[in-house]
Amino acid sequence: MEATEIRKLAAVEDRHWWYAERRSLLAAEVRRLRVPPGRALDVGAAAGGNTRVLARAGWQALALEYGADGAALARERGLAVVRGDATRLPLAEASVDLVVAYDVLEHLDDDQAAAREIRRALRPGGTVLVAVPAGMGNWSAHDEAVGHYRRYERDTLRALLEAAGLHVSELRSWNVLLAPVARWRRRASTGSDLDEVGRVVNAGARAVVSLERGLPVGRLPGLSLLATASRPAEPSPTPSR
């Protein structure tokens, strides 16, 4: 993502409905893990909005950001930050309990290398939470403006994670209810959707998208896909006789 988009994101993410609801989703997913907080890595953290969610939940959270601007903004927010490439994570093998990769894989030319690195960094039994934009049929000027290489289908995301040696336990859609409106809007758009929106529109969109938390819409087409996967636990050694 370009530095200008990173700074735009940092300026609006505390208020914008999309980022606010995505943080709520992440907080809920972390609670669902029902494990003691350990070491967590937020890949492609940008200004650290999701890293703060992890830290508030008690995790020892590290923000990984490739760009200097995003890393500097995350540090300004008091977060632990390391600059690095998602395809060559600067972490030891099996060194983290949780990896969050929300809206990062689509920005990478080699998403396969990133998926393999995530698996390598996870301890056996550790979890990765992934969010990506859904459906190449939804491709628009927004994707080009924010530096996407692709959008994902369910089968391509599952195949990517499984090829890296991860076990996918859940795969569902998000941002389903607003998808028709977004598709209509983006047909006339010439840039990204990261701009500030009016207070009334922001509140209305947040109310609509938050309805999905209690509705069975995860199998319907949406604008994003959410996946939960894990590094399989290593088998116990066979006792010698």
C-alpha positions as CSV (number, residue, x, y, z in Angstrom):
1,M,0.0,0.0,0.0
2,E,1.3,3.5,-0.9
3,A,2.4,5.8,1.9
4,T,-0.4,8.2,1.1
5,E,-3.0,5.4,1.6
6,I,-1.3,4.4,4.8
7,R,-1.6,7.9,6.2
8,K,-5.2,8.2,5.0
9,L,-6.0,4.9,6.7
10,A,-4.5,6.0,10.0
11,A,-6.5,9.2,9.8
12,V,-9.9,7.6,9.4
13,E,-9.6,4.1,10.8
14,D,-10.7,5.0,14.3
15,R,-14.0,6.3,13.0
16,H,-14.7,4.6,9.7
17,W,-17.4,1.9,9.9
18,W,-15.4,-0.6,7.9
19,Y,-12.3,-0.5,10.1
20,A,-14.3,-0.3,13.3
21,E,-16.4,-3.4,12.5
22,R,-13.3,-5.3,11.4
23,R,-11.7,-4.6,14.8
24,S,-14.9,-5.9,16.4
25,L,-14.7,-9.0,14.3
26,L,-11.1,-9.6,15.2
27,A,-11.8,-9.1,18.9
28,A,-14.7,-11.7,18.7
29,E,-12.5,-14.2,16.8
30,V,-9.7,-13.9,19.4
31,R,-12.3,-14.5,22.2
32,R,-13.5,-17.6,20.4
33,L,-10.1,-19.1,20.5
34,R,-10.5,-19.7,24.2
35,V,-6.8,-20.0,24.8
36,P,-4.5,-18.1,27.2
37,P,-3.0,-15.1,25.4
38,G,0.5,-15.7,24.2
39,R,2.7,-14.2,21.5
40,A,0.8,-12.7,18.5
41,L,2.0,-11.3,15.2
42,D,0.0,-8.8,13.2
43,V,1.2,-9.1,9.6
44,G,0.9,-6.1,7.4
45,A,-0.2,-4.1,10.5
46,A,-0.1,-0.6,8.8
47,A,-0.7,1.9,11.6
48,G,-1.5,-0.9,14.1
49,G,-5.3,-0.7,14.5
50,N,-5.6,-4.5,14.7
51,T,-2.4,-4.8,16.8
52,R,-4.1,-2.7,19.4
53,V,-7.0,-5.1,19.5
54,L,-4.6,-7.9,20.3
55,A,-2.8,-6.0,22.9
56,R,-6.0,-5.0,24.7
57,A,-7.0,-8.7,24.7
58,G,-3.9,-9.5,26.7
59,W,-1.7,-10.8,23.9
60,Q,2.0,-9.9,23.6
61,A,1.4,-8.3,20.2
62,L,4.0,-7.5,17.6
63,A,3.2,-5.4,14.5
64,L,5.0,-6.4,11.3
65,E,5.0,-3.6,8.7
66,Y,7.0,-3.4,5.5
67,G,6.7,0.4,4.9
68,A,8.5,3.1,6.9
69,D,5.3,5.2,7.2
70,G,3.1,2.5,8.6
71,A,5.8,1.4,11.0
72,A,6.4,4.9,12.3
73,L,2.7,5.5,12.8
74,A,2.4,2.2,14.8
75,R,5.4,3.2,17.0
76,E,3.8,6.6,17.6
77,R,0.8,4.6,19.0
78,G,3.1,2.9,21.5
79,L,3.1,-0.5,19.8
80,A,6.0,-3.0,19.4
81,V,6.9,-2.9,15.7
82,V,9.3,-4.6,13.4
83,R,9.8,-3.8,9.8
84,G,9.9,-6.8,7.5
85,D,8.6,-8.6,4.5
86,A,5.7,-11.0,4.9
87,T,7.3,-13.4,2.5
88,R,10.5,-13.5,4.8
89,L,9.3,-13.1,8.3
90,P,12.0,-12.0,10.7
91,L,10.9,-14.5,13.3
92,A,12.2,-17.9,14.4
93,E,10.4,-21.2,13.5
94,A,7.4,-21.9,15.7
95,S,7.8,-18.7,17.7
96,V,4.3,-17.3,17.9
97,D,0.9,-18.6,19.1
98,L,-1.3,-16.5,16.8
99,V,-0.9,-14.7,13.5
100,V,-3.3,-12.2,12.2
101,A,-3.2,-11.4,8.4
102,Y,-6.1,-9.1,7.8
103,D,-6.2,-7.7,4.3
104,V,-2.6,-8.3,3.5
105,L,-2.2,-11.3,1.3
106,E,-4.0,-9.6,-1.6
107,H,-1.2,-6.9,-1.6
108,L,1.6,-9.5,-2.2
109,D,2.8,-10.7,-5.5
110,D,3.9,-14.0,-3.9
111,D,1.0,-14.8,-1.5
112,Q,2.1,-18.4,-1.4
113,A,5.5,-17.5,0.1
114,A,3.7,-15.5,2.8
115,A,1.3,-18.3,3.6
116,R,4.3,-20.7,4.0
117,E,6.1,-18.2,6.2
118,I,3.0,-17.8,8.4
119,R,2.9,-21.5,8.9
120,R,6.6,-21.6,9.7
121,A,6.4,-18.9,12.3
122,L,3.4,-20.5,14.1
123,R,4.0,-23.0,16.8
124,P,2.3,-26.4,16.2
125,G,-1.3,-26.0,17.2
126,G,-1.1,-22.2,16.7
127,T,-3.8,-20.3,14.9
128,V,-3.9,-17.8,11.9
129,L,-6.8,-15.5,11.3
130,V,-7.0,-14.3,7.7
131,A,-9.2,-11.7,5.9
132,V,-9.0,-11.1,2.2
133,P,-11.2,-9.3,-0.4
134,A,-13.6,-11.7,-2.1
135,G,-14.5,-12.3,-5.7
136,M,-12.7,-11.1,-8.8
137,G,-16.1,-10.2,-10.0
138,N,-15.9,-7.3,-7.5
139,W,-12.7,-5.9,-8.9
140,S,-12.8,-2.1,-9.3
141,A,-10.7,1.0,-9.2
142,H,-10.6,0.7,-5.4
143,D,-8.5,-2.5,-5.8
144,E,-6.1,-0.8,-8.1
145,A,-5.9,2.3,-5.9
146,V,-4.9,0.3,-2.8
147,G,-2.5,-2.0,-4.6
148,H,-4.3,-5.3,-4.7
149,Y,-2.9,-8.1,-6.9
150,R,-6.1,-10.2,-6.7
151,R,-9.4,-10.9,-4.9
152,Y,-10.0,-14.4,-3.6
153,E,-12.7,-17.1,-4.2
154,R,-13.4,-19.6,-1.4
155,D,-11.6,-22.4,-3.2
156,T,-8.5,-20.3,-4.0
157,L,-8.1,-19.1,-0.4
158,R,-8.6,-22.6,1.0
159,A,-6.1,-24.0,-1.5
160,L,-3.6,-21.3,-0.7
161,L,-3.7,-22.0,3.0
162,E,-3.7,-25.8,2.7
163,A,-0.8,-25.8,0.2
164,A,1.2,-24.0,2.9
165,G,0.5,-26.8,5.4
166,L,-2.3,-25.2,7.3
167,H,-5.5,-26.8,8.4
168,V,-8.6,-24.6,7.5
169,S,-11.3,-25.0,10.2
170,E,-13.6,-22.1,9.1
171,L,-14.1,-20.1,5.9
172,R,-17.0,-17.6,5.7
173,S,-18.0,-14.4,4.0
174,W,-18.2,-10.9,5.6
175,N,-19.7,-7.7,4.5
176,V,-22.6,-9.5,2.8
177,L,-25.5,-7.1,3.5
178,L,-23.7,-4.0,2.0
179,A,-22.2,-5.9,-0.9
180,P,-24.8,-4.8,-3.5
181,V,-24.4,-1.1,-2.5
182,A,-20.6,-1.3,-2.6
183,R,-20.7,-2.9,-6.0
184,W,-23.0,-0.2,-7.4
185,R,-20.8,2.5,-5.8
186,R,-17.6,1.1,-7.1
187,R,-18.7,0.9,-10.7
188,A,-18.6,4.7,-10.7
189,S,-15.6,5.1,-8.5
190,T,-12.2,6.2,-9.7
191,G,-10.2,5.6,-6.4
192,S,-10.1,3.9,-3.1
193,D,-12.9,3.6,-0.5
194,L,-10.6,4.8,2.3
195,D,-11.9,8.3,2.3
196,E,-13.8,9.8,5.3
197,V,-17.6,9.4,5.0
198,G,-20.3,11.6,6.6
199,R,-21.4,10.9,10.1
200,V,-24.9,9.7,9.1
201,V,-23.7,7.4,6.4
202,N,-20.9,6.1,8.7
203,A,-23.4,5.3,11.5
204,G,-25.9,3.7,9.0
205,A,-23.2,1.5,7.4
206,R,-21.9,0.4,10.8
207,A,-25.4,-0.5,12.0
208,V,-26.1,-2.6,8.9
209,V,-22.8,-4.5,8.8
210,S,-22.9,-5.2,12.5
211,L,-26.3,-7.0,12.0
212,E,-24.3,-9.8,10.3
213,R,-22.9,-10.9,13.7
214,G,-26.2,-12.5,14.4
215,L,-27.3,-13.6,11.0
216,P,-26.6,-16.8,9.1
217,V,-25.1,-15.1,6.1
218,G,-21.6,-16.5,6.1
219,R,-22.1,-18.7,3.2
220,L,-23.5,-16.0,0.9
221,P,-21.3,-13.9,-1.4
222,G,-19.8,-10.9,0.4
223,L,-17.0,-8.4,-0.1
224,S,-14.6,-10.2,2.1
225,L,-13.6,-13.7,3.2
226,L,-12.6,-14.7,6.7
227,A,-10.6,-17.8,7.4
228,T,-9.5,-19.5,10.6
229,A,-6.6,-22.0,10.2
230,S,-4.0,-23.6,12.3
231,R,-0.6,-25.3,12.0
232,P,-1.3,-29.0,12.8
233,A,0.1,-30.2,16.0
234,E,3.1,-32.5,15.6
235,P,2.6,-36.1,16.5
236,S,4.1,-37.3,19.7
237,P,7.2,-39.5,19.3
238,T,6.5,-43.2,19.5
239,P,7.9,-44.5,22.8
240,S,10.9,-46.8,22.4
241,R,10.4,-50.4,23.6
